[in-house]
Amino acid sequence: QVQLVESGGGLVQPGGSLRLSCAASGRTFSRSTMRWFRQAPGNQRELVAAITSGGNTIYSDSVKGRFTISRDNAENTVYLQMNSLKPEDTAVYYCNAYNPFTGDTYWGQGTQVTVSS
């Protein structure tokens, strides 16, 4: 069982920055692909960024060049650095852990990000 706890959300002005953190419990973090999703009201949950156990990353087109995903396996933590934030980035952001060996997937409770002046 893996538990994920997100933090770092909040209210920020357009053009500002936030860093989200996701702390994971359990011993499989280093083998997991870690992903950040987001869901705005009325929209489907969408993948924002992902990082594999080997450090390979992917980003959605809407955040490429503005967001950076990283991980610290010693701290069992994954981060999402969000720069040049736009109002359309407003959403609840969810951390997700996917174990490619077992197929198990786990979700955090989500953290609200609001971009508004």
N, C-alpha and C positions, 0 to 999 in steps of 0.2 A: 504494500500500500504506500502511496506517495501523497503527501499533502503539500499544497502549494499556497503560499500567502503573498499576495501582491501588495505593493505600497508605492507611494510616490505620486499618485494622482492629485488633481486639484484644478484650480481655476488659473488660467494664464491668458495674457493678452496675445492677440495675433502677432506673430513674429517672435514670440518668446520660446522658451525651452523648458522641458521637464525631463526627468529621468525616472523611469519606472523600474522597480526591482521586484523580483519574484524569488522568494526563498523556498527551497524544496527540502522536504524531509526524505529519509530513506537512503538506501545505499546504491541505487541504480541511476542516480543523477548523471554521472559521467558518461553513461552509455545511452542516455536518452537524447532524442532530438527535442529541443525546446522551441516553443513557438509562441508568438503573441498574436492574438486575434482581437478584433474589436467589433462592437455592435452598437450602432446608432439606433435611436427610436424609429420603428417602422422598417428597419433594414435587416437583412440577414447578417449573421456573424460572418466576418471575412478575415482571411489570413493577412496579417500585416508583415510579419517577418519570421524567419526560422533560422536556427543554427543547429547543425548536426554535432555529434560527439567529436568529430574531427575538426570542427570549427568552420565548416563551409556554411555560407549564409545565402539566403534568398530574401527578396523584398517584393512587396507589391509595387506596381508602377506608381501608385499614388503617393508612396512615401520614399521611393528610391532617391537617394541623394540628400534626404533630410533626416531620416531615422537610421540609427545604428544599433544592431543587436550584438550583444557580447555575453560571455559566460565566464564564471569563475568556478571551476570544478572543486577547488579547495574549500570554497565557501558555499557550495551547492546553491549558487545564485545565478540567475540570468537577468540581464539588464536590457532596457530599451531606452536609448538616448534619443529624444525627440527634439529636433531643432526646427526653426522657421515654421512654427505651428500655425495652422490655418483653422478657421471656424469649422471647416468640414472634417477636421480631425476629432471633433467632439464626439465622444462615444464612451461606452464602458469597455475597458481593455482587460482582456483575460489572458492569463498565462496557461500554457498547455504543455504537458510532458508526454511524449510518445516514445514508447520502448519498441524499437523495430524488431527486437528478438522475440517478444511475447505478444506484440500487438496491443498491449495495455496502453490506455490513454487516461490522463488525469487532468482535471481543470481546477483552477483557482476560483475564488469567489468574485473576482473582478474589482477593478478600481476605476472610478469616474475621472475622465479628463474632459474639461470644458475649456474651450478656446473662445474667448469673447472679450470685447472691449467694454 
